[in-house]
Amino acid sequence: MVYNDKVRSAVAHSIHPETLTVTSLPGIKLFSRGKVRDIYDLGEGRLLVVATDRLSAFDVVMAEGIPDKGRVLTQLSCFWFRMFWDFCRNHFITENTRDYPSELHPFTEEISGRSMLVRKARPFPVECVVRGYLAGSGWKDYKETGEICGVRLPMGLVQSAKLEEPIFTPATKAASGHDENISLEEMATRIGSKYAGKLRDLSLGLYSRARDFAARRGIILADTKFEWGLCGEEIVLIDEVLTPDSSRFWPLENYQAGGPQPSFDKQFVRDYLESVPWNKKPPPPPLPPEVIRRTSEKYREALRMLTGRDLY
């Protein structure tokens, strides 16, 4: 992750005082800034991951933050990390600021509820995407070629159709710009066949478990992206997991294949940006307060439906 001009222009100031669009922890070593997260190196193989309220659309970071977005991302990730610990190991240590190193205690108010302490890992340079429904770039590729990442699909499928079985469709990890879908064979070339097969199996198994859980809560997990790394020789789940930023969540009620579905994410922002003249390059147009409010509500609704509780 890099702190590039896109992020720099967006976090120069916070339009809404209730949002946190950039962190500053004097005396703590900054490891990296991404489009959403600020990461600090605490030494001894540990990182502090802070999810801000920054939001990117079409690979451009918006000038405005989305209230509570970073808290939702962190608290959902912690929820899933705990739930699936027995299935696969992850980098999560704690989100309880009382258990953080003493040098972080002066910043408790700023980072509480939106940060987690994690083990440092060596990330695999691929995104592990699992799709259970035909949407997004997968739908686009299917219309053009009849397949996704080398996986041939039946003819005649419609947008948002449920696939007979979830499919594994990896992608490159781009520091800037769009990720690129690749085949499993290409993934094996990049990271080795042993790791490629293991990450595929872990990703498919994790998706299936999360899909079944979400369905019981009234949510369709259409697709999701996992990131994995190595702690020593152990494969661990890293970054965020099963959030509205990394997953496509649809309400189960009234689902009907054949077109796009409403989603629990930044759909309101994307729809607005598509409706105004903009070349999809910085600087982005300002977001109306109503779009910001409705987007924040969608993130919080996803948290409530999946976890059964509100923000803490």
Secondary structure, 3 states (H helix, E strand, C coil): CCCCHHHHHHCCCCCCCCCCCCCCCCCCEEEEECCCEEEEEEECCEEEEEECCCCEECCEECCCCCCCHHHHHHHHHHHHHHHCCCCCCECEEECCHHHCCHHHHHHHHHHCCCEEEEECCEECCEEEEEEEECCHHHHHHHHHHCEECCEECCCCCCCCCEEEEEEECCEECCCCCCCCECCHHHHHHHHCHHHHHHHHHHHHHHHHHHHHHHHHCCEEEEEEEEEEEEECCEEEEECCCCCCCCEEEEECCCCCCCCCCCCCCCHHHHHHHHHCCCCCCCCCCCCCHHHHHHHHHHHHHHHHHHHCCCCC
